[in-house]
C-alpha cells in the first residue's frame, strides 16, 4: 500500500542546517558589576515580527495562505519560497547627538538564519563614544556553536500559567536557549479561568486551526501566538521566544490548571492529548514571523502532560516520512505524576492498536482496588520513556534515584534499561528576578563584595514579623508547601526542642489544613521565637530568603529544588536533607578541606528528627562562634553559578548527542 509522503496541514521540508560557530565571548560577572555606564548605547532590530509596533509584515504569497481545515494526515506537502534577507544593518539614529569623529568603536551584530529558509536578520548596533567606554562594554551573550529549532511542549510556563517548579523551568529555560541563538517555540494551553485571563492579553489569533481525531470524534483547536521580546539587563541582550497557545473549550473553566477544590479534572487525559497533537502540528503549519519551523525540530517534552508527543512522532508521523530528522527529549520534573488512566481509554488516544504496548501499564496486586481488578492501565509518561530519544531529569541525583525501587515510582526497571541516554541537569535561577543587588522586594541591596545590606534585611524582616530585632540571634526560615513530601511533620516534631535554644524561626506556606492550624497555634505559644505565615506571597518569600541566616529544607524527595539555590544566591546558608537535587547543589561544610574551608551548607542523611536537629544546632553553633567561617559559607554560596545560561549549555550537549544518534524509534 502506498504511503502518504508527508503529514501536516502545511508541511515544509526543511533542509539540514549547518552549524555556525559564534565568536562572541562571555563577560565575567565581576566585569559586568564593575563596568561603567555607557554614554551611548543603541540597539536596532530589523525583524518586523519582533514588535507588533514595528514595520508591517510582508503580505504572504498565495501559496502561503492558510489551507482549508483538514486533518494533518490528509494535506499534501508544499514548499515555501525564500525571501531575501535585509542587505544592511539599520542606520544609526540621528538623535544620539554624536559626530562621526566621536565614534571610535561601531559594531554590527547579526544573527543569521540557520535553516535553508532565508530570513531577515536580527541586528544589534552598539555605539560607544570613547575608547574607555569600549573597554567597559558588556560583552554579548555567548552563542551556541550549533543552533536548533526547539519546540518546548508543557502544561504550564511562567508568567502565563504556573502551579510549581515546572512553570518556572518552562518560563526560563526557553529564554536562556533563545539568548544563545536557538530558535525557540513554547507550546502550552491557553488557560482561561477568570483569574489569569489577562496573562494572554497580548496573544493574537493566528487564524490557524486544525481538527484532531481522538476520543471518538474530531475536535477543533485553534492557535494563539505572542512574540515576547524581553531583555536581559545584565547582558544587555534582547531575547525573543515564540509563545504558542493551544485554545480549546476544555481549557476554559474555573479552578487551577489541573483541577479545582473537588480534585483533578476528570478529562485531563483528553485536554493534554489535544495539546500533544497540536504541538506536533504547530511547527508544520504556523508561520511565525513569516517562516515555518518545518520538520527538523528538537521537541523538549515536559512531564506527563506532553508525553504523547514522542509517541505520536513514532506512530503517526515517521511512518509517513515526516519528522524523520526530528528528535525528542523527555524532561522528568516529578516522576510521581505519570498520567495513568484505565486501559479502556487507549482507543480514545487515536493511536494505532499495535502501539498499545508502549503505553501499557499494570498495577501491582497491592495497588488494585478489588480482587477482580486486573490493574490494567495506560501510562502516558511510560510511553515517552519508551519512545523519546533522550531522557533528562532536573538533577544528577534524581537521575540516579529514578532508577531505584524507592524513587522509581514503578518505572525504575524501564528507566534503568535506558540509563545510557538518561542524564541529569540542575535547574537554574532567573537572576533578573532573584538577585540581592537589584531585588525590588527587599529593603536593602547587597552583594558578595558588600554584605552590609543583608543585616539590614534581617532587621527589617524581624520588624515586619513582630519578632525582637536581635542581629546576634540566628533566624531560620522555611518556604514551601505544607505537605508530607516537604517534611513538615518532622519540623513539627523538632520545634518544641528547637525553641528551647536561642533562635528564631519563620515559615511561609500553605497546604494541609492540619499543618496550617499547627503553624498558627505554635506562633501563639512561642510569641518571641516563631512566626507562621499561612499562604504564599512572592514579595514575602524574597524578604525571607534575604533576611534569614539559615534555610531549612527537609524534603523526603526533591527532584531539584529551587529555594536552596535562591538561598545560596542571597547568602542564606541551606540546611537540607541530602536527596535528589538538594544533595547535588548543597556542598557540605568542611572546615579542614585540602584548600582550606569548603562547602556552602549542610546536607544531612538519613532523614530523621535526630539528624535534622543535630545539623541545625551545628549550623547555629557555627553562626555564633565562627563568624569568619560563616561569612565564607555565605560568599561561596553567592559565587556559585546556578544561572539558566549554565543549564542551557548542558542542554545543548544533550541536543548534540540526540542528533548524533538516529531516532530511537523509526
Number of C-alpha atoms within 10 A of each C-alpha: 3 5 8 15 15 24 25 25 28 27 25 23 20 18 14 12 16 13 13 14 11 14 10 13 11 13 16 10 12 8 13 15 12 9 13 14 11 17 11 14 14 12 17 17 19 19 20 17 20 22 14 13 8 12 12 11 12 9 9 11 9 7 11 17 11 17 13 11 13 15 18 23 15 12 19 14 16 14 13 16 12 11 12 10 14 15 8 10 17 16 8 14 11 8 6 12 9 14 9 8 7 13 13 14 13 13 10 14 17 15 15 15 19 21 19 13 19 16 20 21 19 20 20 20 19 20 23 24 21 15 13 12 19 16 12 16 21 22 17 18 22 18 22 22 14 18 24 23 22 25 26 23 29 26 27 27 25 17 14 19 23 17 14 11 19 19 18 21 22 23 22 20 22 28 27 26 27 24 26 23 24 24 21 23 27 24 29 27 28 26 27 23 14 11 11 14 14 11 15 18 9 13 18 14 14 17 10 18 26 23 19 20 18 17 17 10 11 12 13 18 18 17 23 22 21 21 20 18 14 13 15 16 10 14 18 15 17 19 20 23 23 22 23 27 26 23 23 19 12 16 18 16 14 14 17 18 21 15 15 12 9 7 9 13 15 10 12 18 20 15 19 23 24 27 26 26 24 27 26 24 22 27 26 22 24 24 19 19 16 17 19 20 25 27 24 23 21 21 27 28 28 27 25 29 25 30 32 28 31 30 24 22 24 21 18 18 22 20 17 17 15 25 26 19 18 22 26 28 27 27 25 27 22 20 18 13 14 20 18 17 16 14 17 10 14 20 14 15 18 18 17 12 9 8 15 15 11 17 22 18 22 16 14 11 12 8 10 14 11 10 8 7 11 13 18 16 18 23 23 27 24 23 25 29 25 20 27 28 26 25 27 23 29 25 26 21 24 32 26 20 20 25 22 17 12 10 19 20 16 20 19 18 15 15 22 17 12 16 15 10 17 22 21 22 23 27 26 25 25 19 19 12 12 19 20 26 17 15 19 15 17 26 17 21 20 22 20 18 7 10 17 13 19 24 17 19 22 26 19 18 24 22 13 12 15 14 18 14 15 14 12 10 16 20 25 25 25 24 22 18 18 23 18 14 13 20 19 20 15 18 18 14 12 14 15 12 9 17 15 10 12 12 18 22 24 23 21 21 21 18 14 14 12 10 20 18 12 13 24 15 13 17 17 13 11 16 12 16 21 25 24 22 18 18 13 14 12 9 13 17 21 21 22 28 32 32 29 28 26 26 28 23 26 28 23 16 20 24 28 29 21 19 20 26 26 26 26 28 28 29 31 30 32 32 25 25 28 26 23 27 27 31 22 17 25 23 19 19 19 16 12 9 10 8 7 8 15 18 17 27 26 23 24 19 14 13 17 14 16 11 14 24 18 14 18 21 15 12 21 22 13 14 21 12 10 11 12 11 17 21 16 17 26 25 22 20 29 24 15 13 15 22 17 22 22 16 20 24 17 15 19 19 10 20 23 13 14 22 15 9 10 14 20 15 16 15
